[in-house]
Amino acid sequence: MDKDTVIKVENLHKKFCRSLKRSMFYGSVDVAKNMLGMKVNSNQLRRNEFWALKNINFELKKGEALGIIGQNGSGKTTLLRLINGIFPPDKGKISVRGKMGALIAVGAGFHPHMTGRENIYLNGAILGMTKQEMKKRFHEIVDFADIGEFIDAPVATYSSGMTVRLGFSIAIHSNPEILLADEVLAVGDLSFVLKCYRKIAEYREKGGSILLVSHGMQLIRNTCQRIMWIDHGVIKGYGKTSEICDQYEGAVFKEDREENKQGTQINNDPLVKITGVDFLNNKDKKVDSFEIGKFFKMRILFNLKRRIEKPIFTVGLFNAENIMVYVNYSNLDSKFNSDCLYGKGSIDFYINNLYIKAGIYQCSVTVAEKEMINILDWHEKTFNFSVKGNPISADGILQLPSSWRITKQA
């Protein structure tokens, strides 16, 4: 392990048993074998056992933030617990260099019947802080957690947000060289999240390293330089943040599309139907992928068995995090002039320069009459397309071309 590496994980394996009774039986057998000097075969799965983690290899460098992503049950929290020493590995090696602080579960390590004040001293001692250090940093911890008079109330009376604020504050103020954080901002309010961003940036500037587990892709993208994607206990991707996050979002989107091929459809008028959507390039050729900054056209096909007065079509684009990236209404376009529609036909919506981030997008389409609230047919996230190309920026949703210029200098 070189001098810049603070965590090195080599060929890590961990298995669990789905049956509690059988797990206790296996544990008793393994203890007995160890006492008798017999070798326990940790490579073999016994009945009801499964690999929670298999062949995990990675390194965390000093001052680096490494993000761990994956679906629920993929093994992310188990990995942090192994690194923190809560579980022993069945196979492989974990090397850690430096003082470690961990916030792996909301309220983990807190005694529910002790006050926040008492838990600060208890957790500080667990994290290796001396009594003098705890006294010195006590007010910083309380001010950062911002739980006010509840500091002298039992932790059992805290909300999940208050508990995670106090837990994160203790962990970050213990001055660890390595911080393990599992969904630390999942239940935090906006002001606390922004405060954590600043604290994490300050922590990294001082050379601190972070291993961050989160389902919040924006947090991961903004905080981490490298990403490890774990899927069913194995590493599915490992590398630069933008690349691995794009791969993960694309896979999640594809899975969701296969499970819900038709999307959500609400038809309030059986005589009015959107029959389909075609995505077209600048040569009117059907495509399912577009380049960043290039021409985009969407053709909405309809079949109207009655006359629609002052029709309004709507297009909405959603990214992998279910965030509405863009929405547009036909009645806002002064060039679109249609007082009445009837029969089969189509309407084209196009963008000359599609400056949105690379990834897979879901598209919602509606048609309304006279007012936008009077929706006749609604296809929610039913149609899909992808955007490819080199990003202008690794962060953000839009990829707008821009420039910088100094206009005044003293």
Secondary structure, DSSP 8 states (H G I E B T S, - for coil): --TTEEEEEEEEEEEEES-HHHHHHHHHHHHHHHHTT----TTS--TTEEEEEEEEEEEEETT-EEEEE--TTSSHHHHHHHHTTSS--SEEEEEE-S-EEEE-STTTT--TTSBHHHHHHHHHHHTT--HHHHHHHHHHHHHHHT-GGGGGSBGGGS-HHHHHHHHHHHHHHT--SEEEEESTTTT--HHHHHHHHHHHHHHHHTT-EEEEE-S-HHHHHHH-SEEEEEETTEEEEEEEHHHHHHHHHHHHHHHHHHHTTT-EEEES-TTEEEEEEEEE-TTS-B-SEEETTS-EEEEEEEEEEEEEESEEEEEEEE-TTS-EEEEEEGGG-TT---SEEEEEEEEEEEESS--B-SEEEEEEEEEEESSTTSEEEEEEEEEEEEEES--S-SSSSB------------
